[in-house]
Amino acid sequence: MKTIVFDQLQGRLKRGSRCYWVLLDPDDFTIEQVKGIARESESCGVDTLLVGGSLLHTMHFDEFVAAVKKATSLPVLLFPGDSTQLSSHADALLYLSLVSGRNPTNLIGEHVKAAPLIRDLGIEPIPTAYMLIESGTVSSVEFMSTTRPIPRSKPTIAVAHALAAQYMGMRLVYLEAGSGALQSVPAEMIAMVRAQVEIPIIVGGGIRDAATAKEKLEAGADIIVTGNLLRRKNGVEMMREIAATVQGFTGGGK
């Protein structure tokens, strides 16, 4: 299968740029609302839109993805909580394996269910090591996956998992503090992972302002992700500031 989206991402990172992605959860917005949010995100300087969630209550996932894709020229990537969150309207899919946990459902089970559908729908899969990091609260994904996060005070454990993922052929590693995190992924942990792995690092959870985003970039993050930010009163303003920080970032990282 072609790797157009991943190749474009890799090319951008190799040129020294960093990226800002925004996660849109279908449970948080109506289809009409998300059209405006998608357009607003693009005007703010967001690079990519993710669609998905840990627990999906809505029945219009495919329609939601289609609306996002139609409203913007940005790449739209799926961020699936399980094998039901698939849509041919997306440009690619983060093929997430929860390597920080030991629940076989999230390591390989859902992937087996989804694989034939991904092939038939023609979605580009991007193998991604998904790692939950302790954030001071129980996140939705932690609860739903029945897995424990990596202790934030144990960066060497995160390094070992990231290395294992790279050796297994994963294309990206995602350090996730979780939706509504009280604390973001520690900069020390990001820096230690960056020093040991060659694949791009995504960092999400608990990033609510430009200063925090910059801290993660300086530690070695390649891609910053925010989600719950848009539910805040000043969410669009913060999104714009984070986008400007990511776009203007030079130095640090690899």
N, C-alpha and C positions, 0 to 999 in steps of 0.2 A: 504494500500500500504506500502511496506517495506521502511524503512528510513535508508538505508545503508550508504549513503554519509553523511547525517546529523549526524548519530551516530558516524561515524569515526571522523568527525570534533569536535563533542562535547567531545569525548574521548581525543583527542589531547589537546583541551583547558583545560580540567580538569587536565591534567598532567602538566599544567603550560606553555605550548608552545604557541606562537603566530603565526599567519599566514600571508603570503603575496600572494595576488591574483593579476593577471594581466588581464585587460579587452582588448579583441581584437574585434574591430568594423569592420564588413565586408565591410563597406564603406571606410575604411582606407587602407586596404591591399588586394592584389590579393590572390588567392588560393595558388599560388606558393610561394609568399612572406610569407604567414602566416605559411607555413610548416617550413621554416627556423626560423621564430620568435618563434614558439612553441618550437622547439628544443633548441634554445638559451635560452629561458625562463627557461626551465627545468635545463639546465646546470648551470644557474646563481643561482638556488636555490629557484625559485618560487614554491609555494605549489599547486596552482590551477589556471586554466585558465577560464575566463569568456568570453562568446561570445554573442554579442548583441549590440544594439544601439537605440538611440531615433528616428532616421529617417533612414530608410533603402532604399537606391537607387538600390542596387544590387538585382539580381534575383536568386542568388545561395546560399542562406542561408544554406540549408541542406548540400550541397556539401562542403561549407566552414567549417561547424562544423565537418563533416566527415574527412576532411583533417587535422584539428587540432587534432582530436582524434587519427588518424592514425600516426601522426608525433611524438606523445609524450605518455608517460605512466602516465602523470598527470591527475587528475580528470578534466573533462570539464563540466562546469556548464553554463546553459543558463541565460542570463541577458536580458530578452525580453522587447523591447519597446512596443510591442503589441502582440495580440494573433496569429499573423502570424509568429512570430519568434520562431518556435518550430522545434525540430529535434530529432528523435529517437537515433541518434548517441551520444547524450549528456548523461552524467552520472546522472545529476539532473538539476533542474530548480529552480532559485530563483523566487518564486511565489510572485512578488512584488505588494504591495498595497500602493499607494501613500497617506499615512495617513496624511501627512502635508498639503495636498490640500483638496478641497471640490468638485472636479470634479468627479461625479459618474462613469464616464467612466474608470478612473484610480483607483478608489476605489474598484469597483466590476464589472463594465461592461465588460472589456476585459477578466476578470477572468472567467465569465460565458461562454463566447465564447470559451475560451481555455480549460476549464475543461474536456469536453468529449474527446478532442483530446489528452490531457495529459494522460488520462486514457488509451485510445486506443494505444498510442505510448509507454506506459509503462515507462514514465519519472517520476522520483522521485521529487515531488514538495516540496519545503522548504518554508513555509509561512514566508514572510519577510516584515517588516514594512519599507517602503521607505520614507525617510524624507529629503526634500530639505532644505538646509541651505544657507542663503544669502552669496554670495561670491564676490560681487563687480562687477558682470557682469551678463547679462541674459544668462543662460545656455540653451542648446538645449532642455533639458527635461522640463525646466520651460516654455519655449516658446510653445513647442508642447502640453504640458498638460494644458496650460492656468491656471496655479496655481501660487500663490505667495510663495516664500520660507519663512521659519521661520527666523525672524531677528536675526542676529548673536549676537546682544546685549541682546537678551531675552532667556537665557538658560532655564529658568523655563518653557517656552512654549514647548521647546524641551523635557524636562523631562515629562511634562504632556502627550504629544503625545506618547512618548516611553512607559510610564506606561500603557496607554490605549491599546497600541498594545500588550503588554505582557499579560494584563488581557483578551484580545480577543483571546489569544492563538498563537500569532506569535512566531516563533522560533528564529528569528534574527531581529535586528534593524540596519538599514543602514543609517548613517548620510552622506549625499551627498552634497558636495559643487558644483559639476557639472563639466562637461568636459570643460577644459580651464579656470578653476576658477582663479580669481586674488588672492583670499584669501582662505585658507583652513578652515576646520571646527575648530572653536576656541577650544583650549585645555580646557578652563573653562567649555564650554558646554559639552564636552565629559566627563569630570570629574563628573559633576553634574548628567548626565544621568547614568554613571557607578555606582554612589552612590545609585541610586534608583531602577535600574532594574537588574534582574538576568540573562536575556538572553544575548547571545554574541552580541557585538557591532562591526559593520563594519564601517570603515571611509574611504571615498574616495573624490577625487577632490582637485586639487591644491597641491598634494604631489609630489614634484619634486626632492627631495634629501633625504639622509639618516637622516639628522638632523631633518627635519620636520616629517619624519616617526617615529623617536624616541620620539619626543614630543607627538605625538598622542598615542603611546604605553604607555608612562609614565602617560598620562592622563586617560588611561583605555581602549583604543581600543584593541580589540582582533584580528581583521583582518584589514590589510592595503590593499587598492586597488589603483593601478595606471593604467592609460590608455593612455592619450596623451603623456606620457613620451617617449614612443617608437618612436614617430614621431620626437623627437629631435635628434640632431647630436650625442650627448653623451648619448642617451637613454639607450643603453645596459649597458654601464658602470654604470650609475645611478641605473639601475635595479639590477645589481649585488651588489652594495653597500647597497641598501635598503634591499635586501634579506639577506645579511650578518648581518645587524643591527637587523632585525626581528628574525633571527635564534639565534642570540646571546643575545637577550633581556631577562633579568631576573628582577623580581620585578615590582612594579607598578600594575596597573590593579585591579583585584578583590582582 
